[in-house]
Every structure is written in structure tokens, then in C-alpha cells.
């Protein structure tokens, strides 16, 4: 037996995967059968292939990589041509300038690593993966377009769908008999998205491709897509489910789908948009059970949470949450309502649409088609004598005026605006026509927020920021040395991204006497922002830096989310 195999067996014993007595007995059996000891132990299920992989990694100081469920980007796969990957049984998993990391079953195979170095003309860093995982990955990434598309449920659809049943509607728009393969395909797309924790499903018709993408933790990730020829039936099936007009292809449409995944009931808000190459479908997944309505879950650090709790406990005034689409504003407002919801308080919301049903709260959905707008709804609900009002968004002068007047007449009002920072909300309200003295007297707090990805807890490890990251965030070496900066390496739990879940970074501007005078005097936004910072307001980037130093997120995430923010 080779010396390295002896060392590997010793490691298996040291790591507790087997015992010395078992190994000694296996040596005798392996010698008699003419097979390797490790192979015999695996065949007899004494140890698992994963145990061998971990021991090999420990033997050569290499990192273990789990290829199952890991999404490897196309540009990384392109680093190693198909013939080389198949010949040497390797999978590229990451790249950097002048370097590529490859998954290999035997990190002691220096000949293979040396050959890869010369063939690829880059430094090769070995990672260890099990042979079955490598074989599966080779088939997945290098098995050819047709083979990849024919996998799983797509195979059933391609085989079973015929030209006669591709169309799923009659000329009059009624549904034909259910086509099982097509239904399975559409259902599988939704189930996979839910399992991957996606917030949105994007089905996009391109010139030569029908692209499927999931938005996971705020980032779009392309997955294996249905063939182009299934574009029309898939879109038609979704339009049927969403209650849209099947025969209408010229104007945008909105709808809703309710689907059951396992024991969970989820809602999908569906948007259909005509494009050059067909109708684009975007489905927003609303998981009622998965909504976490707690202020700590939002990402507040202790001091900011205390400040925020004090503001939302006030009896009147208006609190505005600002940020771009998809920054978590609605979830923040829901969390506020959940925090202050008590039997002695009447809470009414006006939303477009109602995304989540909250227990004990009266929720109203606007309907522009019948003239039931935000302003109409607001006038009506104020006659219902509420204590607290939540308005989905202030869009115009009429809505803004009613909201502010409500806050001045003894109501606590929550709402959102689309602005880049907290002080910018003042300018936005003035732009739509709200008088400065009304803004100054009614506003209690302006809060801007963004979402950043949290570090995966299963693969987290220490991280030293690059010089560029330190420069961008204004960090010093002393701050870095004394901090707990971390980064995820990528694992099955996070689909190889190093991130799992999201949290907010916040810019909280508490409007007190000095700030009210500045708003009343209509000072420029830059002046208001500077004075707000002097009064204690942290910028989005400064709050992000705190969470980087605490090991909650990465420098890269904060930089991405706060581009243009003054540090």
C-alpha cells in the first residue's frame, strides 16, 4: 500500500470515522481480495464517501467543496474547457485574477494539477470533492445543451408534449384538457423557486432563448431554462392560473396565483408585460408563514432599535420609510404595526396590493378601476376612527395632504416614499406640493433603508478586506484588526453564494426642534443632510460599516448597497 494511503487511513481513525481495529481487520481482507483498504471500507459502509473526502482535504490542507446544490457561474465553467474537465475529472468552482480553484477527488495527484497549470496557463488551487459529486457536476455542466435541458421534468415535457397539445387554450380563450407534463413543468418552476428561498420568478422571452431566473437574497440567478418552443404554452398556462385574459397579448396584465408547496400555502403576485419576443412574466412569491415580523429580525442594532421603538410608540405624527423598490419598506412597516398592535388600538392600512394578511388589523386594498384610490380610501378610513394608519405609499399631493393632516389630528401615520436618503424625503414631499410648515410640524422620523445579504452561518470564516474595500469604507488597519470581519466560503446551505438571508441597513433621521426649523426654512437637502449628521444621524454606509465590523455582512455587500452614499 502507498504511504499516502496509510496516512489517509490514520487520518480517518484520528477524525473518528473508524477505529484502528477495524482498519487492521480491513487490511487483511483487502490484501486477500486484492482491493484497496479505503475502497473496502466504503463498500462495506464502514465509512462514507464524504468521510474520505474530508480526510483527504485534511491530509493536504485543502478546502472541501460540496458540489451538490452549488450554482457555478458560466464564466467560471468557461475557465476549463469540456475536454480538459472530462479528461482530468475536475470542476472549476471559483476564479480570481491569474488563478482558478478546481474541485478534484484526489488532491495528491500532482501530475493532474501540474498539467492543468500548463494547459490553462493559470495557477490552480485544489479543492476536494467526492467522486460522485464530480461525476454529477461533469454531467450537469459539460453534458451538452440537449442533455442539460432534457433533465428531470423538462425531459418529460419534451417527450410528452406534441404539436397537437402545445396549445393550452381554445380560440375562445377557454382552457383545454389539462396537459400533465406542462402542468408539472410550471408547478416545478414554482416549487424549485420556493425551495431556493427565491422572492421572485422571472420568465423572460429572448430572441433565441426562454430564460428562467430566480431572485434569491436580492440577486438574480439564472437556472436551467425550458426550451424556447415551450415559451408560449408555459406563459399561457400561467396566465390561465393568474386569471388573466389569455387572448390579450398587447397590454400589461396583473394577476394572482395561489399555490400549495408541501403543507405551505403561498401567494404569487403575477405581472405580464409584452416585449419584442413575447410576454415576460414576473411572479412575486408571498410566503405568509415565512414573513418574520420582528424588529430584531429587520437588522436593527440595539441603539437604533431603541430609538425606533421610541418613535413608533408616539401617539401621533408621521413616520416615513424611504428607499428604492425592493428595499424592504413594506416589511418594515408591517413589523412596526405588529410591534404596536394591541387590543385597545384600532389599526387600518391602505395598500396596493395587500401583500400579507395581519391578524387583528383592518387592511384595505385600493382599486383604481372602480375609483377606489388611495385618497378615496384615506378619507373613508378616517371616518372609522382609527388610532394608527398605514398608507402603502404617498404618491401625490392629495394623498400626502390627507396623510399629514391625519397625523396632525391625533393619528399615528406610517407610509413610504421613493427617495435615496432620509433627508431627501422632505424635498420629495415639497416637490409634490406639501407645504413646508406642514412637513415640519407633522414629521416625527424619516428613515431610509437598504437590504444587504447576511453571511451564511454554515460556512462563515474570518476575512481580511482588500485595500480597495478598506478605502471605499474608510477603514483603518487598526479597525480591521480589532473587528470580527467575516465572509462565507460557499456551501450547500447557501447554494455556494456565501450568503443566506437579508437584513436592513438604516439611516434614521429623528425630526426634533432644530430639524423642524431647518425644514420650515426650506434649506437645501445637502444642508439638511449635513446638519442631520451633526445631530447624530448615521448614514446608510456608516450603519453598514458597523455591521461589517460585527461580522453580520461583508464589505462587498455594503459597498454594493450604498454606492454614492457619503461616508
N, C-alpha and C positions, 0 to 999 in steps of 0.2 A: 504493500500500500504506500502511496505517496505521502511524503512528510506533511504536505498541506492538509491531506485528508485526516491524518492523525490529529493535527492541530484543530481542525474543524470539529472532530468528534469530542475533543477535550472542551471546546467552547460550548458544544451542545450540553455537555454534562455541567459545566460551570454555570450556564444560564438556566439550569434546572429543567431542561426539556426532556432529559432522560437521566439514567444513572450509570455509574461505571460498571456495575454488574451486568446490566442489560447490554451495554456496549461490548463487554468481554464475550458474552454469550453470542452476540450477533457476529462478532469477528469469526468465530468458529463456523457458524452456519454459512456466512458469506464466503469463507475460504472453500468450504466443501461444495458450494453451489457455483462458485466462480463468478460472483457478482460483488458489487461494491457494498461496503457496510452501510453507508448512508442510504443508498438505494433500498437495501433490505429493510432498514428501519422505517422508511417511508412506506414501502409496500405492505409491511406488517402493521401499519398505522400506529407504530410506537411514537413516532414524531410526525408532525405535519410539514408539508412543503413550506409553509410560512415560517416555521421554526428554523428550517435550513437556511432560508433567505436571510432571516435576522442574524443567524450565526455567521454567515458569510460576510454580511455587512460589518459586523463587529470584528471579524478576523482581519479585514483590510481597512478598517476605519472609514467605510463608505456609508452613505445615507440610503435607507430603504425607501423605495417609492412604490406606492400602490397604484397600479395602472388601471385597475377596475374602477370605473366611475370618474377617472381623471380626464378632463377635457384638455387636449393638447391642441394649441393653435396651429393653423395651417402653415404659417411661416416657420414654426419650429420643425414640423414634419418635413418641410422642404429642405431643411439643412442636411438631411441624409437621404439620398436617392433610394428608390424602391429596391433596386438590385443589391445595393450595399447593405441595406437594412435586413433583407431576407438572407443574404449570404452569411452575415455575421450575427444574425439573430439579436439585433439591438433596436431600441426605440428611443429617438430623441425626445427629451422631456422639457428641456429649457435651453435657452441660449443667452449669451452675452457677447460683447464685442470680442471677437477672436477666440470664442470658447463655445462648446456645446456640451451639455450634460446628456448622457445616454444611459438608459436602463439596460442592464446586462445581467444574465443569470450567474455568471462566474467572473467576479471582479479580479480573480487571479490570472485570467487569460491575458497576459501582457502582449502576446502576439496580436490578438484581435485589436486591443487598444492602440497599439503602435501602428497597425495597418490603417485603422480609422483616422489616426492623426495625419498620416501621409496622404491618404485618399481625399480627405475633406479639407486638408490644409488649415486646420484649426486645432487648438488644444482640446482634448477630450477628457471630460470629467466623468468617471464611472459612478452610477447609482445602481443599486441592487434591486432586482425584481424577480419574482418566481418565474420559472419557465412557462407554466400555463398562462400566466398573465401576459408574458411577452408574446406568446403564440396568438393569444386572443387579440392583442393590440396590433400585431402584424396583419392579421386578417381585417381588423377594423380600419386601419389607416392606409394599408398598402394592398388591400384585396381587390382594388379596381372599383370604378364608379358603379357599375351594374351590380356587383356583389354587395356593395355597401347599401345601395338603395333597395335591394331585394330582401334585406334582413328583416326579421320579425314580422310585424303586422303589415309592412309595405309589401312583403312577398305575397301575403295572402291577397291583398288588394290587387296587385298587378296580375296575379294568376287568375283571380276570380272575376274581376271586372271585365266585361266585354263591351264592345262598341254599342251593343243594344241596351246595356243598363248603365252606361256612363251618365246619361241624363237622369236626374232625380226628380224632375218636375214635368208635368204636362204643359201643354201650351197655355192653359188657363191658369197656371200657377199652382195647381194642386199637387200634392206630393204623391209620387209613385209608390209602389210597394217598397218597403224598407229594404235597402241593399246592405246586407250584413257586413261584407268586407269594408265598404265605405263608412258605415256607422262605426265599425271597430277602429278604423283609422282615425276618425275625428275624435272619438272618445279617448283613444290612446294619446293623442296630442294633448288633450286636456289633463289626463291623469299624469303623464310624464311631467308636465309643467308644474302641477301641484306638488308632486314628489320632490322636484328640484327646488321648491320654495320660490317659484317664479311669481312675480307680481303682474306681469303682462305676457301675452302671447301675440307675436307679430307674424302674420301670414302675408307675404309681400310678393306680388307678381312682378318679376323682372322679365327682360326680353327673352332670355333662354333658360330661366330658372324660376322655380316657385319656392322662394326662400322662407324658411321657418326659423324664427329666433325667439328665445325666451329672455325676459329681463329678470335677472337674478341679482339681488342686493344692489339694484340700481344700474347694473351694467348689462348691456345686451350681449347675449352669447348665441352664436349660430349653432344649430344642431342639424343632424341629418334630415334632409327635407324630402317631402313627397315628390315624385316625378312631375314634371311640368304638365303632362297630359291629364293629371288628376286635379289641376288647378280649378277648373270650372265646377266639377261635381263637389269638391270639398267646400268651396265658397257657397255654392247653392245649399248644401246641407246645413251649414252654419247659419245662413240667412233664414232657412226654414225654422231652425231651433230658436232663433232670436226674435221670431215674429216679424221679420221684415218683408217687404214686397219683393218677391222673387224676380218678377219680370222687370223691375226698375234697376237699370244699370247706369243712369245718368247723374243721379244726385246722391249726396251722402245720406246714410241712414243710421239710426241708433236702435239698439235693441237690448234684450237681456236674456240670458240663459241660466237656468238653474240646473245644476248637475250634482250627482252624488259620487263622491270618491271614497270608497270603503263605507265607513259609517258617518262620514262628514258630508254635510250639505254645503255647497259653495255656490255663490252667485258670480256670474260673469257679465260684466258690462261690455257690450259689443258695439264697435264702431266700424262702419263700412264706408270706404272712400274710393270713388272712381279714379283710376290712374291710367297712364298711357297703355299699360299692358294687362289691364284687368282691374278688378276690385281688390283693394287692400283691406284686410281685416285685422283689427287690433282688439283683443279681449283683455279687459282688466279683471283680474281674479280677486274677488272679495270673500275672504275666508272669515266668517263671523266668529268662529271659535278661535282662530289664530290671532285675533286682534288683542293686543296687550295694552290695556288702558291704565297704566300706572305712571306717575311722573318719573320715578327712578328708571323705568324701562325706556323712557324717552332719551336718556343720556345726560340728565342734569347732574352736575357735581353738587355737593352738599350746599355750598353757599348760594349758588344760583337757584337751587330748588327752594331754599328757604325764602329767597326774595320773591320767586314766582308764586309760591303758596300764599305769601302775604298779599300780593296783588290780587289774586283771584278770589280771595276771601273778602274783598271790599264790597260794600253794599250797592255801589253804583259806579258809573263811569264806563269807559270803553277800553278794551284791550285788543290790539291788532297784532296778528301774526303775519309776517310778510316772508316772501320767498318765491322762487320760480315754481312752475308746475312740477309736481313730484318730489317736493322737498319735505313732505310730511306735515303740512299745515293742518289739514283736516284731522289727522290722528292726534295732534297736539290739542286741538280744540275739544275733541271727544274726551281726551284724558282730563282736561280741565273740568268738563261737565261731570264726568264720572267722580272726580275728586270732591266736588261741592254738591253733588246730588244727595239731597236729604228729603224725607217725607214732608217737612214743613216749607219746602221751596217748590214753586212751580217753574219748570224749565221748558221752554219751547224753542225749537230750532226751525230754521227755514233753509232748505238745502236744494241743490240741483246737481245730481240727484241725491236721495238719501242712500248713503253707501252702507251704513251699518245701523241696525236697529238697537237702540239703547234702552234698557229696562228702566221704567219709571220716568221717561222723558217723552214729551209730546213732539213728534217730528213731522214737519210739513214739507211736502215736495212741490216745488213750483211747476207750473205747466203753461209755458208761453203760448201754446196753441189755442188755449181757451182763455187767454188773457190773465191767467193767474201768475203774475210776475212777482219778483222779489218785493217790489214796493207795495203791490196789492196785498201780498201775504203779510207783510210787516204791519200795515195798517190794521188788518184783521186780527192778528195775534195780540196786538197791544190792547185790544178790547177784551182779551181773555185774562187780563190782569196777571201777567207773568212776573216773577221776580228776576229771572235771568233769561236772556235772549241770545241765541247763537245764529248768526247770519253767515251762510256759506261763503259769500264774497260780496264786497262792496264794489259795484260795477259802474255806478253812475251817481249823479248829483242827488236824484230823488231818493235812492237807497241810502246814500251816505247821510243825507239830511235827517231822514227818519231815524236812522240808527243813532246818530249823535243826539238828536232831541230826546230819544228814548233814554239814553244814558244820563241826560240832564234832568230827567223827571223821575229818578229813583230806580232805574233799571240797570243791572249789570249786563253789558253787551260784549259779546265776543264776535270777532269777524276776521277776515283775511284780506290781504291786498297783494298784488304782484309788484313788489319793489325789490331792489338789490340789497338794501340795508335797512336798518331800523329807522334812522332819522329821515330817510327818503320817503317814508310813509306820509310825513307831514306835507311834503311837496306834492305827492300824488293826490292827497285829499284836496289840497288847494287847487290843483290842476283841473279836477272835476267840478270845482265851483264851491266847495265848502268854505265858509268864512273862517279866517284865521282865529278870531276870538272864540268861535265855537270849538275848533280843534283844540285850542289851548285849554279851555275850561272843562272839556269832556274827557280828554285822553288821560288814562292812568299809566299805560305802559305800551311801548312799541317793541316788538321782538322779531328779529329776523332769524331765520334758521336754514341750515343745510343738512343733508344727510351724508354721513361717511360710513364706510364699511368697517365693522368690528373685526378684530383679529380672531381667527379660528382658534378655539381653546385646545383643540386636539393636536395641533401641530405648531403651536406658538414656541418661539425661541428668541434669544437675545439678538438684537440688531444694532449695528452701528450705521448711522445715517451717512450718506455720501456728502462730499463737500458742497455739491450743488444743493442738496436738500437742506443742509445746515445754513447755507447762505440764504436760501429762499425763506426759511422760517426764522432767520435771525438768531440761531442757536450758537452758543459758545461751546468749546470743548469741555469746560468745567460743568456746564449744564448737562451735557450728554453723559459725562462720566458718572454724575450723581443721580441720573434718571434711570427709569426702568423701561427703556425703549425696546419694543419687541416687534416681531414680524412673523407671519405664518409661512411655513415652508411649503404647504400644499399637501393635502391628504384626501382620502375618500370622503371624509366628513364635509369638506368644503369644495369638493369637485376639483381639487388641485389649485384653487384660487388663492388659498391662504387667508380667506375672509369668510365669515359666516354671520349673517345678520347685519343690521344697520343701527346707528344711533344718531342723535342730533348734535350739532354744534350750534351755539346760540349767541346772539348779540342782544342783550336785554337793556333797553333804554327806559328807565323809570322816569316818568314825567312829573317833576316836582316844581316848586315855585320858580326857581331860576329858569328852568327849561320852558315853563309856560310863558314867561316874559319874552324869551327869545322867539318862541313860536308866534306870539302876538305881534312882535315887532317885525315878523316876516324876514328874519335873517336868512342868508343863503344856506343851502343844505351843507356845504363844506364847513361853514362857521358853526352851524348847529352840531354837526358831527364832531368837530374838534372840541367844542365845549362839553358835549356829552361824554367824550373820553376823559376829559379833565374832571368830570363829575363822577367818574368810576365805571363807565361803560366799557366792557371788553369787546373787542371786535370779534368777528367770526373766526379769523385766523388765530387770534390770541387764545380764544377758548379751545380751538383745535390743537394748538401747541400744548396746552395744559393736558389734554387727553393723550397726546403723543408721549409726553414725558411720564404719564401714568401708565403707559403700556396698554391703552384701550384701543388705539388705532395706529396707523402708520403715517410717517411723514408724507409719503406719496399721496395718500388719501386726502390729507388736509390741504396740500398744495393744489390738488385737482379740484377740490370743492370750493376753494377760496381764491381762485385766480382773479387778480385785480383788486383784492381786498388789501387795504393798507394795514401793514403790521405795526 
